[in-house]
Amino acid sequence: MQKKRFPNSNRHRKGFTLMEVLIVMAILVILGTIVVTNFSGVLSQSKADSAKIQMQNFEQPLELYKLGVGSYPSTDVGLEGLINEPANAPSGKWRGPYLKATEIPADPWSRPYQYTADGAGFKIISTGEDGAADTEDDITHIVSQ
């Protein structure tokens, strides 16, 4: 009787071992983690840059408002005075709307900008990613005359 010979599975293997698959998956997880952490920093910085640009874009309409009315919108009127005539505006001097939008745009984190005026200038603040005032990530645009 002749013995049956089975081919040596180690010599002619056609797949990957479990260890090889696990090593490849570990490498992919590490690379994915690196990419995600780097991308989140870029996204956060791009939102901050966008907020700075939006705040600078308020400057020209606010200057036009000041030319027409004689002063910047008061703090209680806020940026809303660029779209709707304030009740305290001198009669016939408001020539708005000064923005083409129907409402004041929110900051990149979907929160309203904080506006204050002191007669000589104005300040616009975005509370940034954390949404809390007076923290490190606040973005401020100040114009003083």
URJO-V491820 format. One record per run of one state. SS is the DSSP state (helix for helix, strand for strand, loop for the rest). FROM is the first residue (numbers start at 1). TO is the last residue. Records with the same first field share a line. If there is no record, write none. Layout:
SS=FROM-TO + FROM-TO
This chain:
loop=1-17 + 70-77 + 83-113 + 118-120 + 127-138 + 145-145
helix=18-69 + 78-82
strand=114-117 + 121-126 + 139-144
